[in-house]
């Protein structure tokens, strides 16, 4: 079978800018000179492309990679090219960023991308250089090269630090998924030798904080070469972050609407009415939604994923809750309930320690029971790396164990 040229797609030859075509032709020549054997169409990397609706014939070449014949990752050369044929660029109804028709980024290496992303995240040259373990002059030189190659000013130098321009923000959104893909490629190669390394960015819900600390302790002991960056937030925020490629995985309360992400169910957990042990509600083990109107109720606000779960079940019962307080910080809710006459509705896992110590009581809601579905999400177009898969497994085990223990305390009468 004939040699496959980089820059060709399975179906047709892309229309490329002459300067970009020269880069690809040079890469093909170097690849053939290296003695690469003939191979099939799927064995070699291809430039990705798409056509914007309403701009037929307008081809966007996003990136092309050439790899040395040895296939070693450090020798990878990455060429990122953005060129849209058409006066208006990509239309807004395509839900893509508008790209300037004169933006061309030739022959960019991975080091430049890594330096740029680090500087963007740190917002300060000194901190970025320290994180990269390089001198500041080296970082500044790479940034100057990148700005010269793109023809764009990427940062404003201010007294507050390095503030990204619109071009810088656009470039960050393009670069981050590329670095994720490269890291995943390295992980897959390392997996052959069971040596997991790299960086993992994970989002977790505040209601699972107690589980996170134990899961991280086990995970980092098993995989000391993986750097974990964990952030907490709301489910809606995590959906946006995973979609944009800024998080590898995230744990969310699964919403009712269909997700455009890969979803892996972890656990369906019951939510209960919680009160202080000394706050006798004068009820049995179950309480109805309508009965809550007689008590001062504190719950998260409507932007919180748990509030959506609570309101959805209240609507099924034909009830509109009227909370006296709305607080998104779950730890503050637990503290308020523990030392006052407030009641709340929270997942069992969130109040596990209070039930175990006897400081809190849990009352099961009668039909319809309130449950939430904890779910992992990750981007469907990005491979789930070994580091992420193993974190999901370890975290999931700790979460299920803790949830079952909390349910046992509640259902067996402890804390009541």
C-alpha positions as CSV (number, residue, x, y, z in Angstrom):
1,X,0.0,0.0,0.0
2,X,1.3,3.5,-0.8
3,X,2.7,5.8,1.8
4,X,0.0,7.9,3.4
5,X,0.8,11.7,3.3
6,X,0.1,13.8,6.4
7,X,-2.3,16.5,5.6
8,X,-4.7,14.2,3.6
9,X,-7.9,13.0,5.1
10,X,-9.7,9.7,4.5
11,X,-12.1,11.3,2.1
12,X,-10.5,14.3,0.4
13,X,-7.5,16.6,0.2
14,X,-7.8,19.6,2.5
15,X,-7.4,23.1,1.1
16,X,-4.4,24.4,3.1
17,X,-2.6,27.6,3.3
18,X,0.7,27.4,1.3
19,X,2.9,28.0,4.4
20,X,1.1,25.2,6.2
21,X,1.3,22.9,3.2
22,X,5.1,23.4,3.1
23,X,5.3,22.3,6.7
24,X,3.4,19.1,6.0
25,X,5.4,18.4,2.9
26,X,8.6,18.7,4.8
27,X,7.2,16.4,7.5
28,X,6.3,13.8,4.9
29,X,9.7,14.0,3.4
30,X,11.4,13.6,6.8
31,X,9.1,10.7,7.6
32,X,9.9,8.9,4.3
33,X,13.6,9.6,4.7
34,X,13.5,8.0,8.1
35,X,12.7,4.7,6.4
36,X,9.1,4.4,7.6
37,X,7.4,1.3,6.2
38,X,4.3,1.4,4.1
39,X,1.3,1.3,6.3
40,X,-2.5,1.6,6.2
41,X,-4.5,4.8,6.3
42,X,-5.3,4.5,10.0
43,X,-1.7,4.0,11.2
44,X,-0.6,7.6,10.6
45,X,-2.0,10.8,12.2
46,X,-4.3,13.0,10.2
47,X,-5.1,16.7,10.3
48,X,-8.5,17.1,11.8
49,X,-11.0,19.4,10.0
50,X,-14.6,20.5,10.0
51,X,-16.9,22.6,7.8
52,X,-19.0,25.3,9.3
53,X,-22.7,25.2,8.3
54,X,-23.6,28.1,6.0
55,X,-19.9,28.3,4.9
56,X,-19.7,25.2,2.6
57,X,-16.2,24.7,1.4
58,X,-14.7,26.5,4.4
59,X,-12.3,24.1,5.9
60,X,-10.8,24.5,9.4
61,X,-7.6,22.6,9.8
62,X,-7.0,22.4,13.5
63,X,-3.9,20.4,14.1
64,X,-1.5,18.0,12.4
65,X,1.1,15.9,14.2
66,X,4.2,14.3,12.8
67,X,5.9,11.6,14.8
68,X,9.4,10.2,14.3
69,X,9.7,6.7,12.9
70,X,10.7,5.5,16.4
71,X,7.3,6.8,17.7
72,X,8.9,8.4,20.8
73,X,6.8,11.1,22.4
74,X,9.6,13.6,23.1
75,X,10.4,13.9,19.4
76,X,6.8,14.8,18.6
77,X,6.4,18.0,16.5
78,X,3.0,19.6,16.8
79,X,1.8,22.0,14.2
80,X,-1.4,23.9,15.1
81,X,-3.0,25.8,12.3
82,X,-6.1,27.9,12.4
83,X,-7.4,29.2,9.0
84,X,-11.0,29.7,8.0
85,X,-11.9,30.2,4.4
86,X,-14.7,32.7,4.2
87,X,-15.1,36.4,5.1
88,X,-17.1,35.9,8.3
89,X,-15.3,32.9,9.8
90,X,-17.3,30.3,11.8
91,X,-20.9,31.3,12.4
92,X,-22.2,31.7,15.9
93,X,-24.9,29.2,15.3
94,X,-22.3,26.5,14.9
95,X,-21.5,27.1,18.6
96,X,-17.8,27.5,17.9
97,X,-15.5,30.4,18.6
98,X,-15.2,33.0,15.9
99,X,-11.7,32.6,14.4
100,X,-10.0,35.4,12.5
101,X,-9.3,34.5,8.9
102,X,-5.7,35.7,9.2
103,X,-4.7,33.8,12.3
104,X,-1.9,31.4,11.4
105,X,0.2,29.5,13.9
106,X,3.0,27.7,12.1
107,X,5.5,25.1,13.5
108,X,4.7,25.4,17.2
109,X,6.4,23.0,19.6
110,X,5.0,21.5,22.7
111,X,7.3,23.4,25.0
112,X,5.8,26.7,23.8
113,X,2.3,25.4,24.4
114,X,3.2,24.1,27.9
115,X,4.9,27.4,28.9
116,X,1.9,29.5,27.6
117,X,-0.7,27.4,29.5
118,X,1.3,27.5,32.7
119,X,1.7,31.3,32.4
120,X,-2.0,31.7,31.7
121,X,-2.9,29.6,34.7
122,X,-0.5,31.3,37.1
123,X,-0.9,34.9,35.8
124,X,2.6,35.7,36.9
125,X,6.0,35.1,35.3
126,X,7.8,34.4,38.5
127,X,5.3,31.8,39.7
128,X,5.0,30.2,36.2
129,X,8.8,29.9,36.0
130,X,9.0,28.4,39.4
131,X,6.3,25.8,38.5
132,X,8.1,24.9,35.3
133,X,11.5,24.9,37.0
134,X,13.0,27.3,34.4
135,X,14.5,30.7,34.6
136,X,12.2,33.6,33.9
137,X,14.2,34.7,30.8
138,X,13.6,31.3,29.2
139,X,9.8,31.7,29.8
140,X,9.8,35.2,28.5
141,X,11.7,34.2,25.4
142,X,9.2,31.4,24.6
143,X,6.3,33.8,25.1
144,X,7.9,36.3,22.7
145,X,8.4,33.6,20.1
146,X,4.8,32.5,20.4
147,X,3.5,36.1,20.1
148,X,5.8,36.6,17.0
149,X,4.6,33.4,15.4
150,X,0.9,34.1,16.0
151,X,1.2,37.8,15.2
152,X,-1.0,38.4,18.3
153,X,-0.4,40.0,21.7
154,X,-1.4,37.3,24.1
155,X,-0.9,39.0,27.4
156,X,-1.2,42.5,28.8
157,X,1.7,43.3,31.3
158,X,0.0,45.1,34.2
159,X,0.8,45.8,37.9
160,X,-1.5,42.9,38.7
161,X,0.4,40.5,36.6
162,X,-0.1,38.9,33.2
163,X,-3.6,39.5,32.0
164,X,-4.6,37.4,28.9
165,X,-6.0,39.2,25.9
166,X,-8.9,37.9,23.8
167,X,-6.4,36.2,21.5
168,X,-4.7,34.7,24.6
169,X,-8.0,33.4,26.0
170,X,-8.9,31.8,22.6
171,X,-5.5,30.2,22.3
172,X,-5.8,28.7,25.9
173,X,-9.1,27.1,24.9
174,X,-7.4,25.5,21.9
175,X,-4.2,24.4,23.6
176,X,-5.6,22.8,26.8
177,X,-7.3,19.8,25.0
178,X,-4.1,19.3,23.0
179,X,-2.0,19.0,26.2
180,X,-4.6,16.6,27.6
181,X,-4.4,14.4,24.6
182,X,-0.6,14.3,24.7
183,X,-0.7,13.5,28.4
184,X,-3.2,10.7,27.8
185,X,-0.9,9.3,25.0
186,X,2.0,9.2,27.5
187,X,-0.2,7.5,30.0
188,X,-1.2,4.8,27.6
189,X,2.4,4.1,26.7
190,X,3.4,4.1,30.4
191,X,0.5,1.7,31.1
192,X,2.3,-1.0,29.2
193,X,4.8,-0.9,32.0
194,X,2.2,-0.2,34.7
195,X,3.9,3.1,35.4
196,X,1.1,5.7,35.8
197,X,2.2,9.3,35.7
198,X,1.1,12.8,34.6
199,X,-1.4,15.3,35.8
200,X,-5.1,14.7,36.6
201,X,-7.6,17.5,37.0
202,X,-10.8,16.3,38.7
203,X,-13.9,18.1,40.0
204,X,-15.7,16.9,43.1
205,X,-18.9,17.9,44.9
206,X,-18.6,19.4,48.4
207,X,-21.0,16.8,49.7
208,X,-18.3,14.2,49.0
209,X,-15.4,16.0,50.7
210,X,-15.1,13.4,53.4
211,X,-14.6,10.7,50.8
212,X,-12.1,12.7,48.8
213,X,-9.5,12.9,51.6
214,X,-9.5,9.1,52.0
215,X,-9.5,8.4,48.3
216,X,-6.7,10.8,47.7
217,X,-4.6,9.2,50.4
218,X,-4.9,5.8,48.8
219,X,-4.5,7.0,45.3
220,X,-1.4,9.1,45.8
221,X,0.2,6.2,47.7
222,X,-0.5,3.8,44.8
223,X,0.4,6.3,42.1
224,X,3.0,8.8,43.5
225,X,4.0,10.1,40.1
226,X,0.5,11.5,39.3
227,X,-0.1,15.1,40.2
228,X,-3.8,15.5,41.2
229,X,-5.5,18.9,41.0
230,X,-8.9,18.7,42.6
231,X,-11.4,21.5,42.7
232,X,-14.9,21.6,44.2
233,X,-17.9,23.3,42.7
234,X,-21.4,22.8,41.3
235,X,-22.5,20.2,38.8
236,X,-23.4,22.7,36.1
237,X,-19.9,24.3,36.5
238,X,-18.2,20.9,36.1
239,X,-20.3,20.1,33.0
240,X,-18.9,23.3,31.4
241,X,-15.4,22.6,32.5
242,X,-15.3,19.1,31.2
243,X,-16.8,20.2,27.9
244,X,-14.1,22.9,27.5
245,X,-11.4,20.4,28.3
246,X,-10.3,22.2,31.5
247,X,-11.1,19.1,33.7
248,X,-10.4,15.5,32.8
249,X,-13.2,14.1,34.9
250,X,-15.8,15.3,37.4
251,X,-18.3,13.9,39.8
252,X,-21.8,15.4,39.5
253,X,-25.4,15.0,40.6
254,X,-26.8,13.8,37.3
255,X,-29.4,16.3,35.9
256,X,-32.6,15.2,34.2
257,X,-31.6,16.6,30.8
258,X,-29.5,14.5,28.5
259,X,-25.7,15.2,28.7
260,X,-23.4,15.5,25.7
261,X,-20.6,13.9,27.8
262,X,-19.8,10.4,28.6
263,X,-21.5,9.5,31.9
264,X,-20.5,6.6,34.3
265,X,-23.0,6.0,37.1
266,X,-21.4,5.6,40.6
267,X,-24.1,5.4,43.2
268,X,-27.8,6.3,43.8
269,X,-27.9,7.8,47.3
270,X,-30.9,8.6,49.5
271,X,-31.3,12.1,50.9
272,X,-32.9,12.5,54.4
273,X,-34.3,15.1,56.7
274,X,-31.6,16.0,59.3
275,X,-32.0,17.7,62.7
276,X,-29.9,18.0,65.8
277,X,-30.0,15.1,68.2
278,X,-31.5,17.4,70.9
279,X,-34.1,18.8,68.5
280,X,-36.9,16.2,68.8
281,X,-39.3,16.7,66.0
282,X,-41.9,14.4,67.7
283,X,-42.1,12.2,64.7
284,X,-41.3,8.6,63.8
285,X,-38.5,7.5,61.5
286,X,-40.3,9.0,58.4
287,X,-41.5,12.4,57.7
288,X,-43.6,13.8,54.8
289,X,-42.6,16.7,52.6
290,X,-45.7,18.6,53.8
291,X,-44.7,18.2,57.4
292,X,-41.5,20.3,56.7
293,X,-43.6,23.5,56.6
294,X,-43.8,23.3,60.4
295,X,-40.1,23.6,60.9
296,X,-37.4,26.2,60.1
297,X,-35.9,24.7,56.9
298,X,-32.4,25.5,55.5
299,X,-31.3,24.2,52.1
300,X,-28.9,25.1,49.3
301,X,-29.9,27.8,46.8
302,X,-31.4,27.0,43.4
303,X,-28.1,27.1,41.6
304,X,-26.9,24.1,43.7
305,X,-27.3,20.6,42.2
306,X,-28.8,19.2,45.5
307,X,-31.5,21.9,45.5
308,X,-32.6,20.7,42.0
309,X,-33.0,17.2,43.3
310,X,-35.0,18.4,46.3
311,X,-37.3,20.6,44.3
312,X,-37.9,17.9,41.7
313,X,-39.1,15.5,44.3
314,X,-41.2,18.2,46.0
315,X,-42.9,19.0,42.7
316,X,-43.7,15.3,42.2
317,X,-45.5,15.5,45.6
318,X,-47.3,18.7,44.5
319,X,-45.5,20.7,47.2
320,X,-43.5,24.0,46.9
321,X,-41.0,24.3,49.7
322,X,-40.5,27.6,51.5
323,X,-37.1,27.5,53.1
324,X,-36.2,30.2,55.7
325,X,-32.5,30.1,54.8
326,X,-30.6,29.2,51.7
327,X,-26.9,28.4,52.1
328,X,-24.7,26.7,49.4
329,X,-21.9,25.8,51.8
330,X,-23.0,22.4,53.1
331,X,-20.6,22.5,56.0
332,X,-22.3,25.7,57.2
333,X,-25.7,24.0,56.9
334,X,-24.5,21.0,59.0
335,X,-23.0,23.3,61.6
336,X,-26.2,25.4,61.8
337,X,-28.4,22.3,62.2
338,X,-26.1,20.6,64.7
339,X,-26.3,23.6,67.1
340,X,-29.8,24.9,66.6
341,X,-33.4,24.1,65.8
342,X,-33.0,24.2,62.0
343,X,-33.8,21.1,59.8
344,X,-32.4,20.4,56.4
345,X,-32.4,17.8,53.6
346,X,-29.0,16.4,52.7
347,X,-27.4,13.2,51.4
348,X,-26.6,10.6,54.0
349,X,-22.9,10.7,53.1
350,X,-22.7,14.4,53.9
351,X,-23.9,13.8,57.5
352,X,-22.2,10.5,58.1
353,X,-19.9,11.8,60.8
354,X,-22.7,13.6,62.6
355,X,-24.9,10.4,62.7
356,X,-21.9,8.3,63.8
357,X,-21.1,10.7,66.7
358,X,-24.8,10.9,67.7
359,X,-24.9,14.7,67.2
360,X,-27.5,14.4,64.4
361,X,-30.7,12.6,63.7
362,X,-31.9,11.4,60.3
363,X,-35.5,11.1,59.3
364,X,-36.4,9.2,56.1
365,X,-38.8,11.1,53.8
366,X,-41.9,9.1,52.9
367,X,-42.8,8.4,49.3
368,X,-41.6,9.7,47.0
369,X,-38.2,9.0,48.5
370,X,-35.5,11.6,47.5
371,X,-32.5,10.2,45.8
372,X,-29.6,11.7,43.9
373,X,-27.5,9.9,41.2
374,X,-23.8,10.5,41.5
375,X,-22.1,10.2,38.1
376,X,-18.7,10.6,36.7
377,X,-18.4,12.6,33.4
378,X,-15.7,12.9,30.9
379,X,-15.4,14.2,27.3
380,X,-16.4,11.7,24.7
381,X,-13.7,12.9,22.2
382,X,-10.8,12.6,24.6
383,X,-9.5,9.2,25.7
384,X,-10.0,8.4,29.4
385,X,-6.4,8.1,30.6
386,X,-5.2,5.4,33.0
387,X,-4.7,7.9,35.8
388,X,-8.3,9.1,35.5
389,X,-9.7,5.6,35.3
390,X,-7.9,4.4,38.4
391,X,-8.9,7.5,40.3
392,X,-12.6,6.9,39.4
393,X,-12.3,3.3,40.6
394,X,-10.7,4.2,44.0
395,X,-12.9,7.2,44.7
396,X,-16.0,5.2,43.7
397,X,-15.1,2.4,46.2
398,X,-14.7,4.8,49.1
399,X,-17.9,6.6,48.2
400,X,-20.0,3.5,48.1
401,X,-18.6,2.2,51.3
402,X,-19.2,5.5,53.1
403,X,-22.7,5.8,51.7
404,X,-23.6,2.3,52.8
405,X,-22.2,2.9,56.3
406,X,-24.2,6.1,56.7
407,X,-27.4,4.4,55.5
408,X,-26.8,1.6,58.0
409,X,-26.6,4.1,60.8
410,X,-29.8,5.9,59.7
411,X,-31.9,2.8,59.0
412,X,-30.8,0.9,62.1
413,X,-31.8,3.7,64.4
414,X,-28.4,5.2,65.3
415,X,-28.6,9.0,65.4
416,X,-32.3,8.7,66.0
